[in-house]
Amino acid sequence: MKIAEMPSKIFNLLQKRGFSKIEIAAMFIIFTLCLIFSFFKFNSILDSAEEEAAKRNLISLRMTISSYYNDNNGAYPSADIERELINGKYLPKIPPLKIKHHSKTEKISIFKENQTEDDGTWVYVPQASQDGKKRAGDFYINCSHKNSDGNIWSSL
């Protein structure tokens, strides 16, 4: 038998005999396992993308506060931060925040002493905290969970 004839001979053999139930079951199991693994990998990629977007948006909010501070002779926005920032000059809208364990939000909470909520929102600090841990004009994410780097979100 010539090498050139082998593919057609093999094809004819497969065509005549077909696949057994065991071969079909094995293919189905392999296909299902591939789908399961790709699903988990996709979710991991999605979580990673949301996490990176949250970090970029946090940096963006902090830079916006810095611009406001420079434009307003060293004054930070008041507790009515959304009205002061969303006027076209600083932000078109509050950037979305979506991190693992919390639903998507565009809410900005105002820092309160001894705040214990874990609601996954942006938090703005209009005045420094009494214990000195939070500085005026700071932004952080109100979340006690860890990100993929092992850092607690609220400590970023």
N, C-alpha and C positions, 0 to 999 in steps of 0.2 A: 504494500500500500504506500502511495506517495504522500508526502507531508501535506501537499496542497489539497488532497482529498480528505484529510482527517477532520477538519471542521464540519464538512457536510455530512460525513459518516456519524460523527458525534451528534449533530443536530437531528439526523434521522433516527438515531437510537432514542434520544430524549423524546422526540415527537411520537414515536411508536409506543413507548412504555409509559410516559407521563411521570408524575411525581407520586410517591407513596404518601399515605396519610402521615406517617412519621416525619417525612421530609417537609411536608407542608406545615405540620405542627412546629417543627424546629425553626423553620423560616418565620413563622408567626411569632414565636417566642423571641427570636433575635430582633425582629422588627419592633416588637413591643418594648423590649429593653432599650433599644436605641431611642425610641420616642420618650421613654421615661427619663433617660439620662439627659436628652436634649432639653426637655421641659425644665429640669432642675438647673441646668446650665443657663438657660434663658432667664429664669427667675433671678439667678445670681447676677447675671449681666445687668438686668433691669434694676435690681437693688443698688448695684454699684453706680449705675448712671444717675439714679435719683440722689444718691449720697454725694456724688461729685457736683451735681447741680445745686444742692443745698449749700455746700461749702463755697461755691462760686458766688451764689446769691448772698451769702453772709458777708463775704469780702466786698461785694458790690454795695450792700447796705452800709457797711462801715466806711467805705470810700465816699458815699453820698453824704454821710454825717460829717465827715471831714471837710468836704466841699462847702456844706452849709455853714459849718463853724468858721471857715476862712472868709466866706462871703458876708457873715453877720458879726464881724468884729469880736470873734471869740465867744459867741453865744451859741449854745446847743439848742436844738428844737425843744419846744415845750412838750408837755404830755399829749398835746394835740398834734402829734407828729405826722399823722397821715395827711391832715389838711396842709401842714407846712411844707411837706416834701412833694406831694403830688400836685404840682401846679405847672408842670411842663418843663420847669427849669431843672429839677433834680431827678424826678422819677415819673414815668408815664403811669405806673401802677406799682403796687406792692408786689415784689417777686414772689412766686409761689414757693411753698415749702412742703416737700413730701419726703418723709423719712420713714424707715421701717418702724413698725409699732404704732404709727399715727396716720391719720387721714390727711389728705392734702388740704392746705389752708393758705390764706393770704392775710391772716389776722396778725396784728401787732398788739401784744399785751404790754402794759406799762409795768415796770418793775415795782414790786412791793417788798418791803422787808419781810424776812422769814417766809418767802413764797415757797410753798411745797408742792404746788400743782406740777403735774407732768403732762402737759397738754400738747406738746409738739408744735408750739407757735413761736413766732419771732417775739423777742422781748427787748424793749428799749428802756434804757436807764436814763431818765431826764436829769436826775440829781444823784450824786455819789451816795452810796449806801453808808449808813452810820458806822459799820464795822470797817469800811474802807476797802472791802473786797470788790465792790462794783464801782466802776468809775462813771462819772457823768458822760453822757453821749455814747455809751457802749451799747452794742447789740449782741445778743446771744440767742441760742436756740433753747427753749424751755423743754429739755428732755433729759431724763436721767439714764437712758440706755446708752450703750457703747456703740460707736461706729465700727467699721471694719478695721480701723487702725488700732482699736482698743481704747480709744479716748471717749470719755463721756461727752455727749453732744453739748451740754451746757457749759463745759469747760473750754470749748474752742474759742 
